[in-house]
């Protein structure tokens, strides 16, 4: 299995409505991208300081499944329409489970 982890930092102008729009867009991806086995995301809980603002965790059977997700039009649309307009910084990693 491959796990894909993304951490996002929002721009200073971000609103709660912006973050809700990101969550709404992401919540529709599993129905559109069949290679997603497990998918979770959410805002930082505020337990520790200096954390990133939002995280996404996605699991796939293999590298091909991840590549399908990475290149899928619905994924690109969610990024372009909802994430990039409020994004200050992004970090990601993929690793084997």
Steps between C-alpha positions, in 0.01 A plus 500: 500500500599860438409780741493857371514777762457869420528792740371843402556847638235755412556860401424769755178597318341153535147481641306220666285487186812448285609204714147356494505521118828304499346233723190479283708462184723234655205304641377434147824348374461141630181453295682625189838332544468127558863442595457685833483231770499725808466876493498744789566870536439788735615815669765498770348433843707778658658274760859602424648823373674546165296227327381515142139611446352201317596142419390238248580128530422262214574127469535302176566137417808590296692771317271475197201573722671806640599618151139465385387724788786746450416543133119484525306799365275521810808521723654773283171691499477492882854633524456772238157618613527476878852438631738710289305826544557487879828307516814646655709180520475126435698198607442139394645152532412155374618190685441126504289345773 
